[in-house]
Amino acid sequence: MSSGIAGRVAVGLAIGTVLVAGCARFDESASSPFTTEPSLGGSGVEPKKPQDSPSEVPRPTGPCIDPDPNVIATCLDSASGLIAMGDGALVAERRTGRILRVTPVDASTPQPPPEEVAVVPVDGSGDGGISDIVLSPTYHEDGLMYAYITTGSDNRVVRISESGGTKEILTGIPKGATGNRGALEWATPTQLLVLTGDAGNPGAAADPGSLGGKVLRLESPSSGVNTPQVVASGIGTAGDLCRDGKDGMWVTDRTAAEDRLQHLGADGALSVAWTWPDRPGVGGCTATGDGVAVALSEGKALAAVAADPATFAVTTAPAMIAQDKYGKLLGATASSDGSVWVTTINKTDGEPGEFDDRVVRIPPPQGGGSGPD
């Protein structure tokens, strides 16, 4: 893939409070709501040995039982947002609004059906629906989740209770025929960042009066009226937000000219770290010991991007892992065993196979190679 590196672009408002260190997702087994994501074959946290590593025992056969031992869940409907949680994960189905719990099993054991945790009413037409989910920083006490969704009139952020009820957190994000995807990530236990797409209107990204094409910050979001602060502008079709392992965020988005991996510093400065002029469809991201891993839809791979640990600059082309093995990828999260879990969107965007759509475990590359074939 070709590449480009652009300079830093200052934005008007800083993130404010320094982002909590550690690239975090929430782990149900952890004592703290912010836990460090493991390395993908990098120099960060030493990955734990998987409890159930793929064995030579043939998997049982049957409907929705993928013979690939790295497949965690099958027969989903256009899987999108993904959160690592203990030994498993929560995954959202974009078009149906379902949020499911999935858990790996031994290779010789039939995969149980995913457990439905909640269902959120969404408009799943076009590229709308439920894009992303995050847990409350106090999930152990309150059982709350937040989701970025599309409705009949707008894109919005909602809070989901354990009973499945939803409360509006932020409404009025522009909706269009395309560009409805958004993403959520906690900067601190009280600051929720919201990545919004431009809803197919690039002008919205530069319009200070529009919530489209922005990185927004919500302070202590609760049900009712929340006034967002603009952290950064100029976002195209939103990809994802993920923590960088220190005090900032990685941001992925797509424009008409190129796909981008950007870095958002704690000072609110947004800089382009890498571009893909061939537009491989950047989506979900998750930090690794060496940088960040990015799911690609059109590229049909997980891109492992090495970044300078101090400046977050990217100077070498990303390595393609598991390319053309699982089809089009969208969601990404780091698991407790050092692997990256991804979701596929072949039912709506690709050529679905017998077991699509799936949640797939992509192990760290062995010996620094290009990963599984």
Salt bridges, closest charged atoms under 4 A:
GLU28 OE1 - ARG101 NH1 3.64
GLU37 OE2 - ARG25 NE 3.76
ASP66 OD2 - ARG358 NH1 2.76
ASP77 OD1 - ARG95 NE 2.81
GLU93 OE1 - ARG98 NE 2.80
GLU115 OE1 - ARG101 NE 3.50
GLU116 OE1 - ARG98 NH1 3.48
ASP123 OD2 - LYS175 NZ 2.51
ASP154 OD1 - ARG156 NE 2.93
GLU168 OE2 - ARG156 NH1 3.06
GLU185 OE2 - ARG25 NH1 3.77
GLU219 OE2 - ARG217 NE 3.23
ASP240 OD2 - ARG25 NH2 3.99
ASP244 OD2 - HIS263 NE2 2.62
ASP253 OD2 - ARG260 NH2 2.57
GLU298 OE2 - LYS328 NZ 3.00
ASP337 OD2 - ARG361 NE 2.79
ASP356 OD1 - ARG358 NE 3.12
